[in-house]
Amino acid sequence: MKHTVTTLKQQKINGEKITMLTCYDYSTAKLMDESGAESLLVGDSLGNTMLGYPDTLAVTMEDMIHHCSAVRRGAKDALLICDLPFMSYQASVYDAVMNAGRLVKEGGAEAVKLEGGAEYAPQIRAIANAQIPVCGHLGLTPQSVNVFGGFKVQGKDETGAFKLMEDALAVQEAGAFAIVLECVPAELAALLTSLLAIPTIGIGAGNGTDGQVLVYHDMLAIYGGKSPKFAKIFADVGAVMKEGFAAYFRETKEGSFPAPEHSYCIDAELMEKLRAHYKR
Ligand code: KIV
């Protein structure tokens, strides 16, 4: 079944949890799609996971389009959402619409996501009016790391909690089809989820949201960096990969790889002839 912004909204109405994972390449997209992913997010977290930056600020539109189009080729049924990277929408509504359009036209995205609350309502409204579904992102918004002074839980004090609630209402009112809530207290996220008509997708926001998203490098333990508290490891793929790499290096050194079953044959008479010719 093809998942769309409409089916996600219907899942909220039905009380059926929404699943989302980050994805950055063709092969992983294919595996996730075949495993039943409902939505794939080409997150600007690719700056950390794929490009090794300390944060997402250096990620460009070209990076996002490059990875999104690879995911597009691997994803069939999952809804494909792509992040607008830092400074692709902050400066003007025009930038926001044109860059959202590039993610759709050049990256094959079916929806875009941007970080920020009421201050970006004009951008959200304009993107939605351009017929591009747009997802909000509130709480710990990594593009604001320098304003937050680090990667910290948001909405814990009175001012922060009220701001988060008002921002979410503004983002919904501007026309977003869903909101990602990152690193916010579970009870606050649950209250917000009960207030909003659009789905909330939590990451470090407890169990009361309409869906969950994780960075797949975290949940498969393949990211060399430090994983956040909320990122449960569902399979230690990192350890399996290291075992596989080490076994290949060992067998290559020993000469036990490649074995005959990994090699191609040639006619015995032809080999005789070659050996005689080259005296080997
Ligand atoms: O960039 C990203 O991967 C994200 C998720 C953490 C929601 O925005």
Residues whose N, C-alpha, C, O or C-beta is under 5 A from the ligand:
A	BS01	KIV	T22 G43 D44 S45 V180 V213
